Amino acid sequence: MQTRISAEVRVFYLLTLALISIMKFLIAGLGNIGNEYAHTRHNIGFDVVNAFVTKHKGSFRSDRLAYVAEVKWKGKILVCICPTTFMNLSGKAVRYWMDKERIALENILVIVDEVALPLHKLRLKPRGSDGGHNGLKSVHESLATTEYARLRFGVGNDYPKGMQSEFVLGKWRKEEEPLIKIKIDKAVETIETFATQGITAAMNWINNQDFSL
C-alpha cells in the first residue's frame, strides 16, 4: 500500500512539474548594465522588458546574474530578466534562470537590437544564427542550441563604415523617439501574444507590420 501511494504521489509530482513548465516563460531582454548604457540602441532589450513589467505592475529585484521580475498574467508565469553580466556573457544568466525556474526551451524569448533590420521593423523568429550579435552568440553557447525564439528590434544601420559599435552604443536621435515608443509598445504586445497564443500566432501578427511614421 505504501509503495502504491508513493508511486501515485510521484506521478502527481511529475505531472505538476510538467504543467508548471508549460505555464512558465522566460523573457530575457539583453543589454549592458550601467548608466552610460541606459536607453542606448544596444539596450533596447532592457527597455522592452522593463516596459512589459511596468505594464503588468511588476517590480524587479537584484538576483543572481540578473535583475528579475515575475509577472502572472492570464494563467501564465513570465520570469523576466535583464542580465547583469554585460552583453557578451548574457547566456550565463539565461541558462541559469532557465534551469532554476525549470522553463522549457520553447518557452524562452530573447529580445535584442538588430542593425540588419530597418528602424521601422520588428522581427520574431523561432530559431536562427546569432547574426554577429554578441549577446545571441553567448546565449547560443550557453544553451548549446539555436532553437529558441528571439525578437529582433530593428535599429537600422545609419552609421559610417567601421562605426557600428559607436552607433549601437549611442542614444536614439530625438526624431526617432516617437517611433521607438510605438515599437516598444508593440514588442510588449508581442511578448503577450507569444505567451498566450504561441510563436506562430505572434510571428503572423508582428512580422508583417511596418511602423514607419
C-alpha positions in Angstrom: 0.0 0.0 0.0 2.8 2.4 0.9 4.6 1.6 -2.3 1.4 2.3 -4.3 0.8 5.6 -2.5 4.4 6.7 -3.1 4.2 5.9 -6.8 0.9 7.9 -7.1 2.5 10.8 -5.3 5.5 10.7 -7.6 3.3 10.7 -10.7 1.3 13.6 -9.3 4.5 15.5 -8.6 5.9 14.9 -12.1 2.6 15.9 -13.7 2.6 19.1 -11.6 6.1 19.9 -12.8 5.1 19.3 -16.4 2.1 21.6 -16.0 4.2 24.4 -14.4 6.7 24.0 -17.3 4.0 24.6 -19.8 2.7 27.7 -17.9 6.1 29.3 -17.2 8.1 31.5 -19.6 11.5 33.2 -19.6 11.6 36.6 -21.2 15.2 37.9 -21.5 16.0 41.4 -22.6 19.7 41.8 -23.5 21.8 44.9 -22.8 24.6 46.3 -20.6 24.3 47.5 -17.1 25.5 51.0 -16.1 24.1 54.5 -16.6 26.3 55.1 -19.6 24.4 52.3 -21.5 20.9 53.2 -20.4 18.4 53.7 -23.3 21.0 53.1 -26.0 20.2 51.2 -29.1 22.1 48.2 -27.8 20.0 48.2 -24.6 16.6 48.1 -26.2 16.1 44.6 -24.8 16.2 46.0 -21.3 13.8 48.8 -22.3 11.2 46.3 -23.8 11.3 44.0 -20.8 11.1 47.0 -18.4 8.0 48.2 -20.3 6.4 44.8 -20.1 7.0 44.5 -16.4 5.8 48.1 -15.8 2.6 47.5 -17.8 1.8 44.5 -15.7 2.7 46.2 -12.4 5.6 44.0 -11.6 8.9 45.0 -10.0 12.5 44.0 -10.4 14.8 42.7 -7.7 18.5 42.2 -7.9 19.3 38.5 -8.0 21.9 36.1 -9.3 23.3 37.2 -12.7 20.3 39.4 -13.5 17.6 41.8 -12.4 14.5 39.6 -12.1 10.7 40.2 -12.1 7.9 37.7 -12.1 4.6 38.6 -13.9 1.5 36.5 -13.5 -0.9 37.1 -16.4 -3.7 35.1 -18.0 -2.7 31.9 -16.3 0.9 32.2 -17.3 4.0 32.9 -15.2 6.6 35.1 -17.0 10.0 35.3 -15.4 11.6 38.4 -16.8 15.3 39.1 -16.7 17.8 41.8 -17.6 21.2 40.1 -17.2 23.8 41.9 -15.2 26.6 40.0 -16.8 27.1 42.5 -19.7 26.1 41.7 -23.2 28.9 39.3 -24.1 28.0 36.9 -21.2 24.2 37.2 -21.4 23.9 33.4 -22.0 25.1 32.6 -18.4 22.1 34.5 -17.0 19.6 32.9 -19.5 20.9 29.4 -18.8 20.8 29.9 -15.0 17.3 31.2 -14.9 16.1 28.6 -17.4 17.4 25.8 -15.2 16.4 27.4 -11.9 12.8 28.0 -12.9 12.5 24.7 -14.9 11.5 26.6 -18.1 11.2 24.7 -21.4 13.4 25.8 -24.2 10.3 26.5 -26.4 9.1 29.0 -23.7 12.2 31.2 -23.9 12.1 34.6 -25.7 15.1 36.8 -26.1 14.8 40.4 -27.1 17.8 42.1 -28.9 18.7 45.0 -31.1 19.3 44.3 -34.8 21.3 46.5 -37.2 20.3 44.3 -40.1 16.6 45.4 -39.7 15.4 48.8 -40.6 14.2 51.1 -37.8 10.6 50.6 -38.6 10.6 46.8 -38.2 10.3 44.1 -35.6 11.0 40.5 -36.4 10.1 37.4 -34.4 11.9 34.2 -35.2 11.7 30.7 -33.6 15.4 30.0 -34.2 18.4 31.1 -36.2 22.1 32.2 -36.2 23.5 34.9 -33.9 23.9 37.2 -36.9 27.0 38.6 -35.4 25.2 39.7 -32.2 27.5 39.0 -29.2 24.6 38.6 -26.8 22.9 36.0 -29.0 26.3 34.3 -29.5 26.6 33.9 -25.8 23.1 32.6 -25.4 23.8 30.0 -28.2 27.0 28.9 -26.4 25.3 28.6 -23.0 22.2 26.7 -24.3 24.2 24.7 -26.8 21.4 25.3 -29.4 19.9 28.0 -31.7 16.4 26.6 -31.2 14.9 29.3 -29.1 12.7 32.3 -30.0 14.2 35.8 -30.4 12.5 39.1 -31.0 14.8 41.4 -33.1 14.2 45.1 -32.7 15.3 46.9 -35.8 17.7 49.8 -35.1 18.8 50.4 -38.7 22.4 50.8 -40.0 22.7 54.6 -40.5 26.3 54.8 -39.5 29.6 55.3 -41.3 31.7 52.3 -42.2 33.6 50.9 -39.2 31.4 52.8 -36.7 28.8 50.1 -35.8 29.9 49.8 -32.2 29.6 53.6 -31.6 26.2 53.5 -33.3 24.6 50.7 -31.3 26.1 52.1 -28.0 24.6 55.6 -28.9 21.3 57.1 -27.8 18.3 57.4 -30.1 18.0 60.6 -32.1 15.3 62.9 -30.9 13.3 62.4 -34.1 13.4 58.6 -33.7 11.9 58.6 -30.2 8.2 58.6 -31.1 8.7 55.6 -33.4 10.8 53.8 -30.7 7.9 54.3 -28.2 5.4 52.8 -30.6 7.7 49.8 -31.3 8.4 49.2 -27.6 4.6 49.0 -27.0 4.2 46.6 -30.0 7.1 44.5 -28.6 5.3 44.2 -25.3 2.2 43.0 -27.1 4.4 40.5 -29.0 5.5 39.1 -25.7 1.9 38.8 -24.5 0.9 37.0 -27.8 3.9 34.7 -27.6 3.0 33.6 -24.1 -0.8 33.2 -24.6 -1.2 32.2 -28.3 2.2 30.7 -29.2 5.1 31.6 -31.5 3.3 31.1 -34.8 0.4 33.4 -33.9 2.9 36.0 -32.6 5.0 35.8 -35.8 2.0 36.2 -38.0 0.8 39.2 -36.0 4.1 41.2 -35.8 6.4 40.3 -38.7 4.5 42.0 -41.5 3.8 45.2 -39.6 5.5 48.4 -40.7 5.9 51.1 -38.2 7.0 53.9 -40.5 5.7 57.3 -39.3 
